[in-house]
């Protein structure tokens, strides 16, 4: 079975803003393969990005049936630890990025992102789509 993929907010933004994009096609394929997983912090960021409630409701209905992973106490604690280590090295990252990295590590997930902040996480496994 193919590995599950935690899709970052920056990719979801491209999926919904540009229906013809490579990211849209890739995420649709991952959804068809039942490989996409969602966590609460990403869902919140995605839905927060829409100005109108109707848009957010439509997107929520599309995301509702994805595999769901609860962010647990250990994940929040690991996210804080990652944040402190990175801040000490001069890199202050958003809380959601820290949580994504912690959850991905605990569950052995690939992360689909183009956000350069994720370059700071040693050992984070990134999803890379195959060339079409």
N, C-alpha and C positions, 0 to 999 in steps of 0.2 A: 504494500500500500504506500502511496506517495505521502510525503511528509506534510503535515498541516502548516498553514501559513497565516501569520498574524499580519494583517494589512494595516499599515500606518495611515493616519489621517491625511497626510499629504497625497497619498495614492487615491484614497476615497474622493478627495476634492477633485482630482483629475477625472475620476470615473464619472462623477455626476455633472461636472462642468463641460466635459468634452466627450460625448458619447462615441465619437469615431476614433478616439485615441488608442494608442498601444496599451496603455494602462487599463482602459475600459475593456478591451478585448481580453487581456490577460486575466483580469479579475473575474470576468464572466466565465472564462475557462476554468479557473480555480473553483468558482462556485459550482459549476457543473460537475466537477470532480469531487465535490464535497470536501475541499481542502481548506477553506477559509474559516478562521476562528475570529471571534469578536470578544473584546473586553469592554467593560463599562466606561473607562476613561476615554477610549477611542470613540465609542458611540456618542458620548456626550460632546466631544469636540466636533464630530461630523455634524450632528444635529444642530449644534449651536451656530454653525457656519451658515445656516439658511436664514434669510431675513423674514420670510413668511412662514407662518405655522403650517399652511397647507403643504408647502414644499418639504418641511421637516417631517410632517406626518407621512407623506408619500415615501420619503427615503427610509423612515423608520419601518414602514411596512415591508420594504425590500430587504432590510437588514435583520428583521425579527427572526427569521427562520435559520439564520446561520448558527453554526456551532458556537456555544457560549462557554467561556471560561471565567469563573469567578476569581476576582483578585482577592487573595487571602492575606491574612495577617503577615505571614512570612514574606509575601511579595512586597508589601508596603515597607516592611523593615529592610529588606534587601535593596529596595529602591532608594531609601534614605541613605543606606551605606554606600551605594554606588554614587549617589549625589555628593556625599561628603568627600569621597576619594577624588572624584572628578573636579570638584570645586577647589580642593587643595592643589590640584594640578593646573588651576586657572580656567577650568571649563564649567560654567554654570549652565546646566541643561534644564529644560522644562520638566516638570513633575511627570507628565504623561510619558515622555520619552524614557524616563527612569523606570516607570512601572512597566512599560512595554518590554524593556530589556530584562527586568527581573522575571516577569511572567514567561517570556520566551526561553530564558535560561532554565527555569524550573520545569517547563513542559517540553523542552527540546524542540521548540518551534523555529521555523524560518521566519524572518521579518522582511516584508516587502515594503521598502521605503526608498526614497531618493533624498531624504533629509541628511545632510552631512553631519549633524549632531551624532548620528549613530556610528560614525567612524571612530568615536571615542570609546566604544565598548569593546574591549578585547574579548575575542571568542564569540561574539554575537554572530550567528549564522544568518546571512542575508539570502533572500530569495532572488534568484536571477532568472528572468524569463528567457526561454530559448529564442534565438533569432527566428523571425518569421520569414 
